[in-house]
Amino acid sequence: MKWDVVIGLEIHVQLATKSKIFSGSSTQFGAAPNTQIDEVDMALPGTLPVVNRGAIEMATKFGLAIGAEIGRESVFERKNYFYADLPKGYQTTQLDKPIVGAGVVTVTLEDGSERNIRIHHAHLEEDAGKSIHTEIPGKTAIDLNRAGTPLIEIVTEPDISSAEEAVAFLRKIHSLITYIGISDGDMSQGSMRCDANVSVKPAGQEALGTRAEIKNINSFRFVEKAIKVETQRQIELIEDGGTVVQETRLYDSEKNETRSMRSKEVANDYRYFPCPDLLPIHIDDSFIEALRATLPELPDDKAERFVSDYQIPRYDALLIASDRLLSEYYEAVVEGCQQAKLAANWVMGELSAALNRDGISIAESRVSATHLAQLITRIDDGTLSSKIAKQVFETCWKDQLTPDEIIERDGLKQNSDSGALASMIDEVIANSAAQVANYSKAAADKRPKMLGYFVGQIMKASKGQANPKMVNELLVAKLNAFIEE
């Protein structure tokens, strides 16, 4: 039997405010436990929350970035439940009147196709504290530093039909929130994390299957793996005669499995009601337009500009524009070398490979945009062959020298002396009688591939420094003299 997979995502994004959503405590990551809390965060009697205007602004900017409706009246509610790291006994969040309404995010998949994923809404809420089970043997410690950290929870419609689509959507959201500067998006620090609601149904069936929620997944790779393993679990369960139950599950990355955490609550279980300590938020046109004016060029618009201005393939443009810092780096390289396509190739090729290999971001790149532009310029002006340029790049990455300094120090200039190249070619031809005979007898359409042997020998003789274009031109001219008519 064939199965359809139906996925909806709930994405928690930590907003980049300096203080918490309802108190003046710092939100800085990594402080000693319980050093960034005040009476409001501890829920001491008699304390009252005050809304952080910065959180309202950032949530509104997200809504504008996805073309969503902005709630002109937004209401905070209490979501009641007991956790040891939630001292109030309720979470202040939004339900009926969230700050961001319906919107659409378009994602481009690896095969170039596009999918529109509908956003149901995005609401503001506070984060809970953290339970620590490893510090005190046999006991659980509580760290409230995270309590009250502002979040937006982005809720999608069940429009996603595969783990790959889910990851593409998450990457798009990550790109948007970092572009507009409302979050650092650091998933390793919990700045962006995801709950995935997964269900399966027989292919073509209208009615949705029972869903299970996989909670708090904190990397793109784990999201893909968790959805795939949960999908397979549900299919095998149904095909074996079992029934999927609605529940919350945890993804264990070491065992690559999901396991049950608790039965899934519904809204009624939380006894939502409007928070009596917080007045409704009213947003007017001037507030919205002032924020709209601060939005930067967004990834899709930038990608279209790259295609138009730099004449690079759309795939390259989308990939580079998806990361704000990478796109800025790329534009600086283009400005320095005036070679847009070559710059795109190097940014997506050698540079990205080096960043991935060393596990660092573009902000930490060991080759600056200026130096990469200089390297590309040396390819363009014939000083370096592409092969030697890769060697220079690696040295530049390692030694932090400029390409020109490395070329001069290591004597890596490309050999474009026609006389010297002709001598090398004559020597290779003299030592390759059999290959020359085969070349001369071969059909015309077979000869271009046969040049590889001779070019390889010449490049070897020149230690990779022969100008490949000149070698090809001189070589063909000399070999043509041996062709049997």
Secondary structure as UniProt FT lines:
FT   STRAND          3..14
FT   TURN            29..30
FT   TURN            33..34
FT   TURN            39..43
FT   TURN            45..46
FT   HELIX           53..65
FT   TURN            66..67
FT   STRAND          73..74
FT   STRAND          77..80
FT   TURN            84..85
FT   TURN            87..88
FT   STRAND          90..93
FT   STRAND          103..108
FT   TURN            110..111
FT   STRAND          114..126
FT   STRAND          130..132
FT   TURN            137..138
FT   STRAND          141..143
FT   TURN            145..148
FT   STRAND          150..156
FT   HELIX           163..179
FT   TURN            180..181
FT   HELIX           187..189
FT   STRAND          192..202
FT   TURN            203..204
FT   STRAND          212..217
FT   HELIX           220..239
FT   TURN            240..241
FT   STRAND          247..252
FT   TURN            253..256
FT   STRAND          257..263
FT   HELIX           267..270
FT   STRAND          273..274
FT   TURN            276..277
FT   STRAND          281..282
FT   HELIX           285..292
FT   TURN            293..294
FT   HELIX           299..310
FT   HELIX           314..321
FT   HELIX           324..337
FT   HELIX           340..346
FT   HELIX           347..351
FT   HELIX           352..358
FT   HELIX           362..364
FT   HELIX           369..380
FT   TURN            381..382
FT   HELIX           386..399
FT   HELIX           403..410
FT   HELIX           418..430
FT   HELIX           433..441
FT   TURN            444..446
FT   HELIX           447..461
FT   TURN            462..464
FT   HELIX           468..480
FT   TURN            481..482
//
